[in-house]
Every structure is written in structure tokens, then in C-alpha cells.
């Protein structure tokens, strides 16, 4: 760190120019990012993806379908609207409710617009269709691509709204912490530079990977909070040293001390984010990459750009001071620390009881993959989809696509017998509503009858197109309709069971139940590895840093307790429907993302507090006094840093996209619990009770320092 501090102080003007150029270039790329985000990120390279590709490439089924929903419109309006869509030749095919009575019910009807795999940009398709139906009363476009585009739009609005709420409050917190306007606005500048730079770099990755629409919220949420926190730590140390020597010396010491803490904190957050890479689901890969990028940029800006700005200010960090920081604040924190030291057992009991009460709702947690309900109810695409679902019961059943492969092909007697056998096995299942095959659709009941019918030229001409719809060389397609919702646990169990059956042929399954099953299994099968990486790495790093077994063990256990309580509170708020929030399930990504992020963030406060306690303990070997001194000197900065984190992430509580709202509230609650109950009560109380055992480690020659 000495080399870096010397480099920065000697060449700060060059560093400022370099940052200005980098920022200008990346800002140009960052502007393009919103238009490149597509999809919710819930995809994985599994069996479902292979089947859906096969359906499009081999069996010529549509790769994407949009729905035009007609509510209380005349047949003439339906006819004219679909004629407009046909004229622009944007869809591969159109199923009209005027030609298919199953798409028409009372006053509601819907048309299906099918698109092939060559359709380049569904966002542009959605825009084009909406232009065509603009002004048509009772006509709404919905479906996956339309809903995802609206979520992207809502996410951008949410980001602006969250920043409009969070940043002004963060500035107030910074003014209260530093007292001057100049000092308060510098962290904000660092945060903006960090986020926009990370956006620019993410844009460069868009050519090699699909980017989830949720990246638009996660990067600013994490980037602003961390950048401002890091800047708070470094500026605080700089101001402490400013009166003791020259400005250059103060910057050097700040980089060498606070800079080291910043790097260590970033490593902890990196571990949590990097662990998500083991999950082969696009959204976790996106968040891991985006998160690590923004953390890297936050660290780089904090230890190079920030010190350079401080040097450019030439000691005017306290310019425009509007609040004088009173020395009495330290006395209050010392009194609080002494209070904790006198009643450690009582405070531990009170804290654990409070956290335990928060954990109770966890038992009811229901995890689901975010769907149309991620959108605010005000969006027409959600309203139309829910109307269509309600009228036609689309969510009551689900379709599974089976693709079976037979090396000798299917268009022979043995192959036809196999088709009939598969059909009969499927129809015998209690959860199967119907099966589409050459036999069920032709109403031919036996292989013998089929072969006889194919000998008649007139009948053969009718059956051949049907055969080609379901059989292509050695591949067979069987669509299966289940009497189960595609999002249900029962549907997932069904595809798991059938995937493991030996049907005598190579077989793959696709469709919503299989998609959900693969996503859930990918997470639950690897969550143990994810936890092992995070917990194991954290334990080793803290053990090496503090030469202790109990300190890292306590930190891990307390973090787990705090996060369990956080998840319980989330269930209370969202699933039970409190504080004006409609009842909804918890998005599947929430536990993983909140755990991975908060575990790393909370280590920041742990290291900052314990480092100071250890520093004091090494001076006088008095554990109680060291704990009081450490708590006194760090409580204000920890509280300020945590408050900024809570404000930035908690501002997303006022957004409309449900998964983003849940992530923001989840992180804010977890940080609030960590910075108060855990960091100010449990940690010092346990430090008091364990005494010198806090610093015990096996094989150490001596416990004396």
C-alpha cells in the first residue's frame, strides 16, 4: 500500500486525467446498456433449452409467441387488427380467434402471433406491433417478450425513482457525518463514476452473453452503496490525519490504512458474488459479473480517484461547513460501550430472542420464479395476461414436450409400436390430461389400422402431414398436457419422475414444468457448494487476519442468524402482505442474492470493528477495555456507513418491480440488523464473555503478544 500511496500522491493529476478519459469512453457505452437488456435471466443450458431448440429447428414450432388480447371488441375490430399485423409481415404465422373457437370466450378473445428462431430482436417486434394497435380500444399486446420489455422499462423508471429518494437522504447522512458540503458530495461523485463505468464495461460483455433486465437495478444499488461506504471510510481517516501533518501525508496514511480495509472488504464481497458463478443460471451469472465489476471499480475509484480529488482540493475538504461535529458524540458511544460490557448475558438473550422472533415466518417461505406478477398491476401487458389466464384457465394446465430418439426411426412397424406404447404409458398417468400423437389426433387406435390406412393413397395424403408434424427422421415429438399448473411443485415432481424412467428410448423433456424443475434443482443442488465457498473462505480469511478460531466462527454464526431473521421478516412483509404490500411469494433469487451480498458486506463492519479491538488489545492486553475502545472509535463510522447502505438499497422499497423491491428491502433489513443488533450488541457482549479466548488459535506458541 505504501507504493500505491506514493504513486497516487506523486501523480494525482495524471490519475485524474486518466479517470476523466476512461469515464468519458465508458459513459458512451453505458448509454447503450438499457437497450441491450432482454429477458429476466432465468435460463440455463439444460434439457429444456435443448428441447425448445429442437422444437423450433426440427419440428418448425414457433420459437416465440406473443398474444393480442381483445376485450369487449367486435369481430370486425379483430379482423382489421390482424389484417394490419399481416400486412407488415412481422410474424411467421397468426392464429386468429375468428378461425379457432378455443381462442374466443364471451367478450374476451386472443390471437397468437408466432415467431421463428431467426427473429433477431423481439424488443423491436414488440414496439412495431404496439405502433400498429395504438389507439385500438380493448386491444393489448402481451406475452413473454412484451412483459420482459415492460419490466425493463419499469426497472429504468424504478432506478430513477430510487435514486431520487436515496441519494438526497444519503447526502444528508454524509453531511451529518462530515459536517461540510464538499466532503459530503465527494463520495457521491465516486459512486456515480463507479456505476456508469461498470455499466459501460457490462455493455462490452453484451456481445458474448445475454444480459438480464435486473442488471439495471442491481449494479447501481450495489455500486452506489459500496462506493459511498468506501469513500466514507477513506475520507474519515483522511480528516483524522489532516491536522497531524501535511496534506500529502494525510492522503498516504488514509490509503495505507482505510485503503487496506476497503480492499479487504471488497475481497469479502467478491467471495459472495463469485460464489454465485457456481449456479448455472443466467441471472446469477449476470449479477455475479456485474457485481464483481462494480465492486472492482468502486475499489479502484476509492483508492486512486478519491485521493486524487482530495489532493486537488488542497486541504479544502471542510469548505462550506454547515454542521460542527461535537466531541460529545465519542463520550456517548463510550457510555454505550460500557453499558454493554456490564450486561453481556442479558443483552445476548434479548438480542437472540428478538432475532428468533424474526425467524419464525421462515417456515412459511414459498419460493417461485418471477413471472408476470413482477410487473406493476398498472401495466397493460400484465392486465391482459391475467385477463386471458382468468378467462381461459391457461395457468390450470401445463404442457410438457417429450422428444424421443430411436436409431432405427419411427416410421416402421416397431417404431409405431413404440409410439403407441409411449402414448398408453403417458395416458395411464393420473396427472396427464391428454397426449398429442399421430394416433390420438387421427383417431386411429392401432398400429395395424395406421399401416392399412397408409396403403390408401387418399388417406395417406391426409396422414402424411400429420406424421411429419410429429416424426422427423429418428426424432419423435409428443406434446403432453398435464392437469397441473406449470409453476406447481407437483408438475416439477412429474418431470423429475418421468426423466428418470427407462422408456426403452433416448428421451428429453421440455416445457414450463421442466424449465422450473431445472432452475430449482440447479439452485438447490449447488446451494451447499455456494455456502461452503462463502463460509469456508470467510472463515479462513478472518482466521488469518485475526489469528483466532472463535472470532471467525462467531462472525459466521451471527451472520447466519441475522440473515435467517431477515428472511423471516421478508416473508412477513411480502407473503403475509403487510405495510401496504400485496400478498406475493418470494422470488427464488432473493435468498441467494441477499445471502451472497450481505454476507460479504457484513464482514466489512466485522473487520472494521474487530481490527480496532485487536489493535487496542495488543497495546494493553485488557480485553474489556479493548472492546470498549474499539466500539467507541468505530461505532459512529459503522453506523454512518450502514445507514448509507440502508438508505441506498432501502430506497428500492418504493419501486414497482417486485423482485427488485424484495432485494432492496432484504439487503436494507439485513444491514440494519447487522449494524445494530449484531455489531453493537452481540459482538461486544460475546467479546466480553469470552475474554482472552477470543484470541486463541491452536499451535500458537504463546497467547501473549
DRENTIMI-405746 format. One record per residue (C-alpha): x, y, z; residue in one letter. Coordinates in steps of 0.001 Angstrom, whole numbers, padded with zeros to 6 digits, always signed. Last residue first. Layout:
XYZa
...
This chain:
+001626-010595+022274x
+000956-013369+024772x
-001067-016336+023626x
+002148-018230+023025x
+003454-020768+020595x
+000296-020771+018513x
-000481-024354+017599x
-004199-023850+018026x
-005708-020331+017965x
-006972-018304+020898x
-007639-014572+020542x
-011277-014555+021623x
-010331-016961+024412x
-008759-013946+026127x
-012198-012743+027209x
-015036-014965+026015x
-017771-013097+027870x
-016656-009588+026898x
-016134-010403+023205x
-019552-012088+023259x
-021161-008896+024526x
-019155-006777+022050x
-020318-008882+019078x
-023940-009357+020188x
-024853-005743+020969x
-023386-003136+018597x
-022458-005360+015627x
-025255-007902+015863x
-028287-005894+016987x
-027308-002657+015249x
-025111-002896+012139x
-026135-006461+011293x
-029862-005973+011796x
-029853-002786+009686x
-027674-004471+007036x
-030103-007405+006778x
-033140-005121+006641x
-031632-002955+003876x
-030479-006014+001888x
-033942-007591+002017x
-035758-004321+001262x
-033677-003777-001877x
-033867-007415-002998x
-037632-007588-002415x
-038302-004350-004316x
-036126-005583-007188x
-038055-008879-007286x
-041387-006928-007250x
-040805-004351-009986x
-042645-001308-008573x
-040070+000771-006697x
-040562+002393-003292x
-038714-000387-001468x
-035825+000417-003831x
-034981+003279-001478x
-033937+000610+001019x
-030811-000132-001011x
-029455+003434-000964x
-030814+004319+002502x
-029702+001064+004141x
-026186+001333+002680x
-025991+004960+003816x
-027155+003975+007304x
-024601+001160+007407x
-021756+003534+006602x
-022963+006063+009186x
-023425+003397+011867x
-020020+001859+011140x
-018385+005326+011215x
-020042+006245+014504x
-019433+002877+016149x
-015749+002651+015229x
-013910+004576+017954x
-016235+003723+020827x
-016616+000048+019920x
-012859-000392+019678x
-012214+001456+022957x
-014875-000537+024809x
-013672-003834+023330x
-010049-003022+024150x
-011034-002130+027718x
-012776-005474+028134x
-009956-007480+026528x
-007128-005879+028520x
-003833-006992+026927x
-002538-003389+026935x
-001459-002423+023434x
-002312-005651+021569x
-005862-005360+022857x
-006232-001883+021359x
-005292-003047+017848x
-007433-006153+018292x
-010472-004013+019133x
-009773-001791+016101x
-009465-004787+013815x
-012593-006316+015368x
-014736-003284+014467x
-013513-002728+010884x
-013377-006463+010192x
-016932-007038+011361x
-018238-003965+009511x
-016786-005174+006210x
-017779-008754+007001x
-021366-007505+006871x
-020937-006609+003196x
-019688-010074+002231x
-022511-011903+003956x
-024921-009275+002672x
-024188-009937-000983x
-024258-013743-001017x
-027178-014026+001410x
-029255-011362-000351x
-028580-012877-003776x
-029238-016496-002808x
-032291-015818-000625x
-033810-013451-003234x
-033330-015443-006456x
-036415-017619-005990x
-038673-014578-005762x
-040655-014618-002511x
-044390-015175-002993x
-046967-012421-003074x
-049508-010751-000822x
-049955-007110-001808x
-047784-004604+000050x
-049485-001979+002241x
-047210-002496+005240x
-048105-006195+005498x
-048972-008864+002910x
-048297-012181+004671x
-046112-013304+001789x
-044438-009921+001302x
-043857-008317+004705x
-043879-011365+006996x
-041927-013443+004475x
-039345-010645+004245x
-039186-010529+008067x
-038414-014247+008161x
-035726-013807+005501x
-034080-011111+007620x
-034206-013296+010746x
-032389-016041+008853x
-029891-013409+007669x
-029137-012301+011234x
-028744-015879+012474x
-026432-016742+009570x
-024381-013596+010167x
-024126-014412+013866x
-022871-017924+013141x
-020297-016717+010602x
-018951-013932+012816x
-018800-016188+015868x
-016733-018782+013966x
-014475-016056+012541x
-013819-014700+016068x
-013592-018121+017758x
-010672-019529+015777x
-008260-016614+016057x
-005176-015252+014346x
-007111-012076+013485x
-006441-011799+009744x
-005605-015477+009200x
-008766-016643+010972x
-010809-013961+009229x
-009616-015084+005782x
-010045-018792+006582x
-013558-018387+007993x
-014707-016180+005125x
-013395-018639+002539x
-015144-021581+004211x
-018438-019730+004712x
-018652-018357+001162x
-017314-021407-000674x
-019213-023889+001513x
-022423-021885+001122x
-022152-021980-002688x
-021315-025691-002615x
-024382-026388-000455x
-026521-024215-002746x
-025495-026425-005656x
-028310-028988-005745x
-030881-026447-004517x
-030043-023888-007185x
-029735-026202-010179x
-032738-028185-008949x
-034963-025095-008821x
-033908-023898-012290x
-034180-027378-013827x
-037604-028039-012298x
-038946-024673-013437x
-037888-025305-017045x
-039219-028870-016917x
-042616-027646-015700x
-042573-024820-018309x
-041849-027023-021306x
-039147-029552-022172x
-038461-033272-021745x
-035775-035456-023332x
-035843-039131-024328x
-033484-041869-025503x
-035589-044991-025946x
-036519-048031-023834x
-038769-045997-021565x
-036452-046163-018543x
-037935-043603-016173x
-035682-040948-014590x
-036963-038039-016666x
-040517-039222-015971x
-040121-038818-012206x
-038381-035449-012408x
-040981-034226-014922x
-043820-035154-012563x
-042110-033767-009444x
-041816-030386-011170x
-045509-030501-012052x
-046351-031330-008424x
-044245-028409-007162x
-046502-026087-009151x
-045381-023432-011655x
-046644-025335-014706x
-050036-025745-013082x
-051135-029364-013124x
-053663-031365-015129x
-050818-032046-017525x
-050942-031711-021330x
-048325-033813-023125x
-046828-032858-026507x
-045162-035919-028122x
-042405-035283-030659x
-040428-038132-032239x
-036906-037956-033660x
-035178-040547-035881x
-036253-038987-039214x
-038727-036230-038287x
-041902-037542-036657x
-044625-035450-035011x
-045582-032873-037624x
-044338-035159-040416x
-046868-037800-039390x
-049704-035286-039523x
-048577-034094-042969x
-048517-037784-044086x
-051977-038638-042697x
-054112-036693-045206x
-052229-037780-048325x
-052114-041326-046951x
-055907-041292-046721x
-056284-040612-050450x
-053470-043003-051391x
-054814-045964-049320x
-051847-048008-048074x
-051329-045512-045255x
-054711-046510-043831x
-053570-050134-043529x
-050442-049072-041675x
-052468-046945-039280x
-055043-049699-038709x
-052263-052172-037839x
-050640-049687-035469x
-053886-049401-033527x
-056391-046765-032394x
-056664-044372-035319x
-058323-041203-034048x
-056013-039199-036332x
-055155-036836-033472x
-054798-039542-030818x
-052846-041912-033093x
-050372-039465-034625x
-049687-038143-031147x
-050999-035474-028799x
-051463-036604-025206x
-054169-035502-022811x
-054907-034744-019163x
-051866-036436-017641x
-051724-036270-013833x
-053189-039765-013268x
-050616-041420-015552x
-052195-044105-017751x
-052285-041632-020625x
-048484-041457-020548x
-047951-045220-020644x
-050503-045573-023462x
-048819-042901-025585x
-045373-044385-025027x
-046658-047844-026106x
-048323-046403-029203x
-045130-044622-030207x
-043086-047798-029582x
-045470-049818-031758x
-045063-047193-034481x
-041293-047607-034272x
-041520-051393-034495x
-043837-051179-037502x
-041855-048508-039326x
-041944-044718-039414x
-040217-044263-036063x
-036517-044321-036898x
-033984-047129-036463x
-031813-045019-034117x
-034768-044012-031962x
-034939-040553-030366x
-037707-039264-028118x
-038724-035631-027736x
-041286-035049-024988x
-042850-031612-024716x
-044608-030840-021435x
-047665-028598-021472x
-049331-027056-018443x
-052834-026847-017002x
-054553-024501-014569x
-052494-021481-015658x
-054221-021108-019022x
-057670-021050-017418x
-059267-019368-020461x
-060976-016417-018802x
-058597-015938-015870x
-055405-016510-017879x
-056517-014141-020633x
-057446-011484-018079x
-054137-012061-016247x
-052210-011648-019500x
-054130-008514-020464x
-053625-006861-017065x
-049916-007722-017086x
-049396-006302-020585x
-051482-003255-019648x
-049077-002201-016905x
-050813-000736-013829x
-050589-004063-011968x
-046864-003476-011504x
-044757-006142-013203x
-043143-008986-011254x
-046610-010600-011295x
-045934-011610-014907x
-043386-014175-013775x
-040790-014363-011036x
-039676-017960-010314x
-041213-019054-007042x
-040129-019527-003432x
-042641-020003-000621x
-041359-019203+002863x
-043730-020497+005542x
-041039-021830+007913x
-039211-018505+007568x
-042102-016827+009455x
-040447-017615+012844x
-037029-016084+012121x
-037930-012552+013273x
-038955-013904+016682x
-035554-015588+016916x
-033776-012311+016129x
-035557-010620+019029x
-034907-013558+021352x
-031259-013613+020292x
-030823-009896+021008x
-032557-010030+024400x
-030544-013083+025465x
-027250-011566+024317x
-028136-008293+026043x
-028820-010032+029351x
-025586-012041+029146x
-023417-009022+028273x
-024758-006617+030945x
-021814-004553+032238x
-019867-004544+028945x
-022914-003299+027035x
-023308-000269+029331x
-019577+000499+028999x
-019970+000523+025195x
-022960+002894+025475x
-021001+005242+027726x
-018136+005170+025254x
-020552+005917+022382x
-021921+008885+024287x
-018435+010166+025040x
-017500+009948+021358x
-020576+012034+020426x
-019550+014696+022917x
-016858+015875+020534x
-019483+017747+018522x
-019178+017766+014744x
-019873+021345+013602x
-022520+021413+010907x
-022625+023768+007907x
-019034+023543+006690x
-018773+025113+003267x
-015163+024014+002845x
-014074+021176+005119x
-012247+019261+002364x
-010336+022397+001423x
-006980+020694+002041x
-005587+021199-001445x
-008835+020257-003247x
-006738+018566-005947x
-005164+016353-003280x
-008594+015192-002121x
-009614+014590-005736x
-006507+012449-006249x
-007289+010512-003058x
-010790+009742-004467x
-009590+008751-007945x
-006953+006258-006786x
-008010+004264-003691x
-011758+004817-003893x
-012007+004699-007701x
-010210+001344-007885x
-012261-000081-005021x
-015574+001023-006533x
-014490-000166-009993x
-013707-003613-008610x
-017013-003713-006721x
-018879-002639-009882x
-017225-005365-011930x
-017766-008009-009263x
-021453-007124-009078x
-021960-007108-012826x
-020275-010494-013207x
-022031-012090-010230x
-025351-010464-011144x
-025137-011699-014735x
-024012-015231-013786x
-026802-015350-011197x
-029360-014235-013801x
-028107-016738-016383x
-028463-019850-014239x
-025515-022232-013961x
-025016-021628-010255x
-021294-021961-009492x
-020909-018306-010508x
-022869-017317-007398x
-019743-017952-005309x
-018069-015043-007087x
-020559-012599-005584x
-020028-013761-002002x
-016271-014038-002436x
-016091-010646-004133x
-017927-009072-001181x
-015233-010406+001171x
-012471-009283-001204x
-014058-005829-001395x
-013952-005530+002400x
-010264-006415+002394x
-009575-003819-000298x
-011501-001152+001621x
-009755-002028+004885x
-006356-001663+003163x
-007424+001690+001729x
-008507+002830+005196x
-004973+002256+006466x
-002407+002746+003678x
-004647+004985+001571x
-005555+007201+004554x
-001908+007322+005653x
-000826+008497+002205x
-003615+011079+001982x
-002706+012516+005400x
+000971+012626+004434x
+000144+014563+001256x
-001992+017045+003231x
+000815+017681+005663x
+000786+016589+009290x
-001417+015912+012324x
-004444+018050+011406x
-005186+016148+008220x
-004832+012711+009845x
-008381+012444+011191x
-009777+014072+008037x
-008029+011466+005883x
-009378+008651+008054x
-012963+009886+007590x
-012350+010477+003884x
-011184+006864+003450x
-014056+005252+005351x
-016763+007445+003800x
-015348+006856+000325x
-015662+003105+000845x
-019268+003470+002047x
-020140+005810-000849x
-018671+003396-003350x
-020355+000392-001703x
-023859+001890-001662x
-023611+003422-005123x
-022266+000250-006734x
-024608-002226-005014x
-027867-000493-005888x
-026489+000878-009168x
-025389-002621-010319x
-028506-004458-009060x
-031052-002192-010755x
-030134-002320-014442x
-028763-005846-014002x
-032409-006908-013458x
-033010-006737-017234x
-030769-009764-017654x
-027827-009639-020058x
-027285-012308-022700x
-023623-013188-023167x
-020741-012590-025601x
-021800-009394-027365x
-023348-007943-024229x
-019982-008079-022440x
-018949-004649-023770x
-022159-003191-022356x
-021138-004533-018939x
-017976-002395-019170x
-020031+000755-019761x
-022461-000017-016951x
-019496-000546-014597x
-018103+002868-015588x
-021531+004465-015007x
-021776+002887-011554x
-018264+003761-010398x
-018291+007352-011681x
-021647+007964-009977x
-020450+006488-006683x
-017181+008447-006694x
-019118+011681-007301x
-021452+010834-004418x
-018476+010157-002163x
-017183+013701-002988x
-020545+015374-002240x
-020424+015066+001549x
-016854+016351+001906x
-017704+019450-000119x
-020956+020067+001782x
-019266+020044+005184x
-020216+018461+008529x
-018591+015108+007836x
-021061+012579+009290x
-024133+014832+009320x
-023291+015985+005788x
-022867+012360+004746x
-026262+011411+006206x
-027880+014361+004402x
-026199+013309+001149x
-027525+009764+001629x
-031031+011186+002071x
-030684+013093-001212x
-029314+009944-002912x
-031993+007513-001781x
-035252+009101-002940x
-034332+010418-006391x
-032001+007425-006812x
-034882+005035-006140x
-037157+006884-008582x
-034553+006939-011364x
-033845+003236-010849x
-037537+002389-010692x
-038155+004130-014022x
-035363+002054-015564x
-036756-001104-013977x
-040268-000300-015254x
-038938-000090-018829x
-037072-003385-018455x
-040153-004968-016871x
-042189-003661-019816x
-039787-005250-022291x
-039940-008506-020344x
-043758-008449-020438x
-043817-007837-024195x
-041256-010594-024854x
-043079-013129-022666x
-046654-012478-023777x
-048864-009391-024032x
-050238-006991-026644x
-053486-005203-025862x
-056650-004417-027873x
-059667-003033-025956x
-059588+000363-027702x
-057324+000499-030744x
-055382+003759-030344x
-052005+002127-030839x
-052501-001303-032403x
-049920-000861-035191x
-047426+001027-033025x
-047696-001738-030430x
-046802-004288-033089x
-043654-002372-034079x
-042524-001836-030485x
-042963-005534-029630x
-041024-006572-032739x
-038221-004142-031866x
-037940-005698-028404x
-038091-009148-030022x
-034794-008512-031773x
-033465-011001-034306x
-036390-013186-035328x
-034495-016116-036854x
-035857-018558-034242x
-039360-018275-035656x
-042200-016047-034500x
-045837-016912-033768x
-048568-014354-033125x
-051421-015914-031156x
-054795-014179-031209x
-056901-013645-028124x
-060587-013360-027318x
-062669-011934-024469x
-066353-010919-024528x
-067782-014428-024243x
-064917-016837-024933x
-062783-016954-028098x
-059421-018690-028500x
-060998-022177-028432x
-063184-021020-031355x
-060258-021080-033771x
-060844-019213-037024x
-062189-015931-035628x
-059841-016367-032661x
-056979-015952-035142x
-053769-017958-035094x
-051056-015929-036824x
-047913-017161-038582x
-044261-016146-039066x
-044993-012710-037625x
-043595-009407-038910x
-045191-009337-042340x
-046318-005677-042028x
-049558-006549-043835x
-050332-009483-041525x
-050299-007239-038449x
-052716-004768-040063x
-055024-007627-041106x
-054968-008867-037514x
-056307-005512-036354x
-058978-005346-039057x
-060324-008831-038289x
-060329-008302-034524x
-062087-004959-034952x
-064666-006601-037249x
-065275-009338-034696x
-066222-006603-032246x
-064246-005713-029134x
-065092-006344-025483x
-061532-007325-024582x
-059227-008434-027380x
-055844-009845-026312x
-053059-009973-028883x
-050677-012650-027692x
-046992-013109-028463x
-045288-016400-029232x
-041573-017204-029548x
-039592-020068-031081x
-042578-021190-033109x
-042747-024912-033962x
-040884-025989-037089x
-040406-029577-035903x
-036638-029758-036348x
-035335-026236-035697x
-038045-024783-033465x
-038955-027881-031475x
-035286-028893-031297x
-034386-025522-029787x
-037146-025944-027204x
-035879-029453-026401x
-032266-028321-025930x
-033347-025418-023689x
-035450-027773-021542x
-032612-030290-021247x
-030241-027762-019736x
-028306-024652-020690x
-029940-022422-018095x
-032425-019599-018228x
-033997-017251-015731x
-032272-014040-016766x
-035442-011938-016892x
-035167-011372-020624x
-033509-008628-022664x
-031055-005917-021730x
-029306-004415-024765x
-031450-001264-024990x
-030671-000410-021355x
-026882-000727-021983x
-026456+001772-024823x
-025883+004822-022603x
-023180+002874-020752x
-021068+002621-023926x
-020711+006397-024203x
-020169+006618-020433x
-017311+004122-020773x
-015368+006462-023072x
-015928+009590-020954x
-015160+007744-017700x
-011894+006368-019029x
-010819+009831-020246x
-011682+011529-016938x
-010051+008713-014981x
-006812+009133-016946x
-006882+012913-016410x
-007374+012458-012657x
-004587+009872-012470x
-002217+012211-014348x
-003026+014955-011835x
-002515+012573-008887x
+000996+011602-009969x
+003134+011921-006829x
+000355+011454-004258x
-001066+008462-006117x
+002278+006731-006656x
+003385+007235-003060x
+000106+005796-001748x
+000361+002867-004157x
+003932+002050-003126x
+002980+002299+000546x
+000000+000000+000000x
